[in-house]
């Protein structure tokens, strides 16, 4: 069967661009697809039955439980040194071998060594100093009150 010839004046017509019968078919699909708008979830929930409501709530609870389990599983791939979370072992191992991780780790060790060498005040010394400051402040307040 030979194709139906089209003239140049038909090029502007939809039939000439999509083929014979295709325009009517697409128009039918368009009319049926846009006859009614999609119902919003809030509209569905306003008129739903108890059975559908419990099914929807169960579905949400299952999704929440699955997300919680996935978060627990993925929590294994958390780097405390860099405060970064990874999704799988390959990403985590790549991070552990990275320059950024080793640099951060060395820097934290350096800071701890500096703090240890500095020999900062102990908790008891800090408490004694705070008590002394409070006593001085109380004495100044009582002197100013007289």
Secondary structure, 3 states (H helix, E strand, C coil): CCCCCCCHHHHHCHHHHHCCCHHHHHHHHHHHHCCCCCCCHHHHHHCCCHHHHHHHHHHHHHHHHHHHHHHHHHHHHEECCCCEECCCHHHHHHHHCCHHHHHHHHHHHHHHHHHHHHCCCCHHHHHHHHHHHHHHHHHHHHHHHC
